[in-house]
């Protein structure tokens, strides 16, 4: 969402935004409604159309990727001892829960799952509104000395993960922190020295392209698509 929130005009009327969304393409409507439900101090309606270039994952492929991530996490950590999954709001949370369910299928026990809301730790906080709404962070007990696996949908610049690490350390000193993402857009986009330990799919992209992960927990559809900004917007 952070990749294109500045490409929308602002309206403070949430019902109006939802009505306008009904007349947009599925991908653009998804972008809009994600912004509307995100809890920012303003609501948005689309002023541009994004072009869908490719659908790179459907629900079945997402499910297979999460199953592989679950297996890799268990193998790398030699089981579940002191293991905690922590999803980064929003789509990192259902992904963390799905991975935890698959680990339970493998091991017979489900690792605890926590939630991080990084809103107040963002380095672009001044751009998201004067009164950002924080959904809340929920960690399952003391994280001191435990292995934490942060889970997010897309790894792009690394700034979201940096914010998550800053917040996590405020709650204690984990023994180890790992990162699992469904999509990694590639090192060439990284603005910080952050890499994922577990990756569902590598997707090389141009800067003008946007990766949209859609999950039925929030969206009408389930899948991963590449969309592209209009040429004028991409060149800006």
PLY file of the C-alpha trace (Angstrom):
ply
format ascii 1.0
element vertex 236
property float x
property float y
property float z
element edge 235
property int vertex1
property int vertex2
end_header
0.00 0.00 0.00
2.78 2.44 0.83
4.04 2.19 -2.74
1.14 4.06 -4.25
-0.82 5.86 -1.54
0.48 9.19 -2.84
-1.13 8.51 -6.23
-4.65 9.06 -4.90
-6.70 12.17 -4.27
-8.20 12.69 -0.84
-11.78 12.59 0.35
-12.75 12.44 4.02
-16.10 10.86 3.24
-15.69 7.10 3.66
-19.10 6.11 2.14
-18.33 8.22 -0.93
-14.99 6.50 -1.34
-16.66 3.08 -1.19
-19.27 4.10 -3.79
-16.57 5.40 -6.13
-14.70 2.13 -5.72
-17.61 0.20 -7.25
-16.89 1.81 -10.62
-13.20 0.95 -10.72
-11.34 -2.07 -12.02
-10.84 -4.94 -9.58
-7.17 -4.10 -8.98
-7.74 -0.37 -8.58
-10.77 -1.03 -6.35
-8.64 -3.30 -4.20
-6.01 -0.54 -3.86
-8.68 1.96 -2.85
-10.49 -0.20 -0.32
-7.21 -1.17 1.29
-6.54 2.51 1.88
-10.08 3.12 3.11
-9.92 0.34 5.69
-6.35 0.94 6.74
-7.27 3.42 9.46
-5.45 6.50 8.21
-6.76 9.94 9.09
-7.99 10.49 5.52
-9.76 8.32 2.98
-8.81 8.12 -0.66
-10.35 7.62 -4.05
-8.41 6.71 -7.13
-7.45 9.42 -9.58
-5.51 7.04 -11.85
-6.01 3.56 -13.22
-3.35 0.90 -12.73
-2.74 -1.60 -15.50
-2.65 -5.25 -14.49
0.35 -6.81 -16.22
0.39 -10.34 -14.82
-1.18 -12.59 -12.21
1.81 -14.42 -10.77
0.12 -16.45 -8.03
-3.36 -17.79 -7.45
-4.79 -19.16 -4.20
-3.31 -22.63 -4.77
0.18 -21.27 -5.41
0.00 -19.07 -2.32
-1.02 -22.09 -0.28
1.88 -24.16 -1.63
4.36 -21.36 -0.98
3.18 -21.01 2.62
3.46 -24.76 3.13
7.07 -24.62 1.93
7.83 -21.65 4.19
6.40 -23.54 7.17
8.62 -26.53 6.43
11.72 -24.36 6.01
11.07 -22.51 9.27
10.74 -25.76 11.22
13.84 -27.24 9.61
16.01 -24.16 10.13
15.00 -23.84 13.79
15.12 -27.58 14.57
11.53 -27.64 15.74
9.34 -25.22 17.64
11.26 -24.56 20.86
10.93 -20.84 21.74
9.58 -20.11 18.24
7.13 -17.22 17.78
5.63 -15.97 14.52
4.84 -12.25 14.39
2.78 -10.83 11.52
3.17 -7.23 10.40
-0.23 -5.61 9.92
-2.11 -5.95 7.68
-1.50 -8.88 5.37
1.43 -10.19 7.34
-1.02 -11.19 10.09
-3.18 -13.71 8.16
-0.02 -15.02 6.46
1.58 -15.63 9.87
-1.53 -17.47 11.06
-1.65 -19.61 7.93
2.02 -20.54 8.33
1.38 -21.39 12.00
-1.48 -23.68 10.96
0.77 -25.47 8.47
3.50 -25.86 11.10
0.85 -27.43 13.36
0.04 -29.90 10.59
3.73 -30.84 10.39
4.66 -30.88 14.06
1.43 -31.47 15.93
1.84 -28.18 17.82
1.04 -24.65 16.73
3.59 -21.91 17.47
2.22 -18.74 19.09
1.43 -15.87 16.75
1.77 -12.18 17.53
0.86 -8.96 15.72
2.91 -5.81 15.14
1.35 -2.50 14.13
4.30 -0.42 12.96
2.36 2.79 12.30
4.13 4.91 14.93
7.55 3.51 13.96
7.39 4.43 10.28
10.04 6.84 9.05
7.39 8.51 6.86
4.88 8.98 9.68
4.43 12.67 8.87
2.96 11.75 5.48
0.17 9.45 6.72
-1.88 12.09 8.51
-1.89 14.18 11.67
-3.74 11.55 13.73
-2.89 8.06 12.46
-5.05 5.33 13.96
-3.07 2.51 15.55
-4.69 -0.91 15.45
-2.55 -2.31 18.23
0.37 -4.64 18.80
-0.22 -8.01 20.45
2.70 -10.23 21.39
2.20 -13.66 22.99
4.11 -13.18 26.22
7.74 -12.31 26.82
9.93 -12.36 23.69
13.20 -12.26 25.65
15.53 -15.00 24.44
13.05 -16.39 21.90
13.30 -16.88 18.14
10.99 -14.43 16.36
9.95 -14.92 12.74
8.58 -11.68 11.33
6.06 -12.30 8.55
5.05 -9.84 5.82
3.53 -10.04 2.37
6.07 -8.11 0.24
9.71 -7.17 0.84
10.49 -4.04 -1.16
12.68 -1.23 0.23
13.11 -2.83 3.65
11.71 0.16 5.52
8.64 -1.68 6.83
10.87 -4.40 8.27
13.17 -1.78 9.81
10.17 -0.26 11.60
9.06 -3.70 12.78
12.52 -4.43 14.19
12.57 -1.11 16.04
9.22 -1.85 17.63
10.07 -5.45 18.43
13.23 -4.48 20.32
11.17 -2.13 22.49
9.42 -5.25 23.87
12.57 -7.18 24.72
15.72 -8.78 23.35
14.95 -11.86 21.24
17.65 -14.46 20.82
17.18 -14.34 17.07
14.97 -12.52 14.56
14.21 -13.99 11.15
12.11 -12.68 8.26
9.60 -14.59 6.13
7.89 -12.94 3.15
5.54 -14.21 0.50
7.11 -12.02 -2.21
10.62 -10.56 -2.50
10.87 -7.88 -5.18
14.65 -8.10 -5.38
17.77 -6.58 -3.85
17.93 -3.78 -6.42
14.99 -2.05 -4.70
16.40 -2.30 -1.20
17.13 0.97 0.59
18.35 -0.71 3.79
20.59 -3.78 4.36
17.66 -6.12 5.04
17.17 -9.57 3.52
14.56 -12.29 4.02
15.43 -15.69 5.49
12.37 -17.40 3.96
10.89 -16.35 0.61
7.74 -17.65 -1.02
8.60 -16.30 -4.46
11.25 -14.03 -5.97
9.64 -11.55 -8.35
12.06 -9.23 -10.19
10.26 -5.96 -10.84
10.76 -2.49 -12.24
10.32 0.54 -10.00
7.21 1.51 -11.99
5.55 -1.80 -11.08
3.58 -2.61 -7.94
3.06 -6.00 -6.36
-0.42 -6.50 -4.94
-1.06 -9.40 -2.59
-4.78 -10.09 -2.22
-6.04 -12.36 0.55
-9.64 -13.33 1.23
-9.16 -12.19 4.83
-9.39 -8.64 3.45
-10.13 -8.82 -0.28
-12.68 -10.11 -2.76
-10.08 -12.25 -4.50
-6.96 -14.23 -3.55
-3.78 -13.99 -5.56
-0.74 -11.92 -6.36
-0.69 -9.54 -9.31
1.77 -7.15 -10.88
0.28 -3.79 -11.80
1.96 -0.81 -13.36
1.58 2.88 -12.79
0.66 5.07 -15.76
3.77 6.19 -17.64
3.50 9.81 -16.45
3.21 8.75 -12.82
6.09 6.27 -13.07
8.39 8.90 -14.53
7.57 11.42 -11.79
0 1
1 2
2 3
3 4
4 5
5 6
6 7
7 8
8 9
9 10
10 11
11 12
12 13
13 14
14 15
15 16
16 17
17 18
18 19
19 20
20 21
21 22
22 23
23 24
24 25
25 26
26 27
27 28
28 29
29 30
30 31
31 32
32 33
33 34
34 35
35 36
36 37
37 38
38 39
39 40
40 41
41 42
42 43
43 44
44 45
45 46
46 47
47 48
48 49
49 50
50 51
51 52
52 53
53 54
54 55
55 56
56 57
57 58
58 59
59 60
60 61
61 62
62 63
63 64
64 65
65 66
66 67
67 68
68 69
69 70
70 71
71 72
72 73
73 74
74 75
75 76
76 77
77 78
78 79
79 80
80 81
81 82
82 83
83 84
84 85
85 86
86 87
87 88
88 89
89 90
90 91
91 92
92 93
93 94
94 95
95 96
96 97
97 98
98 99
99 100
100 101
101 102
102 103
103 104
104 105
105 106
106 107
107 108
108 109
109 110
110 111
111 112
112 113
113 114
114 115
115 116
116 117
117 118
118 119
119 120
120 121
121 122
122 123
123 124
124 125
125 126
126 127
127 128
128 129
129 130
130 131
131 132
132 133
133 134
134 135
135 136
136 137
137 138
138 139
139 140
140 141
141 142
142 143
143 144
144 145
145 146
146 147
147 148
148 149
149 150
150 151
151 152
152 153
153 154
154 155
155 156
156 157
157 158
158 159
159 160
160 161
161 162
162 163
163 164
164 165
165 166
166 167
167 168
168 169
169 170
170 171
171 172
172 173
173 174
174 175
175 176
176 177
177 178
178 179
179 180
180 181
181 182
182 183
183 184
184 185
185 186
186 187
187 188
188 189
189 190
190 191
191 192
192 193
193 194
194 195
195 196
196 197
197 198
198 199
199 200
200 201
201 202
202 203
203 204
204 205
205 206
206 207
207 208
208 209
209 210
210 211
211 212
212 213
213 214
214 215
215 216
216 217
217 218
218 219
219 220
220 221
221 222
222 223
223 224
224 225
225 226
226 227
227 228
228 229
229 230
230 231
231 232
232 233
233 234
234 235
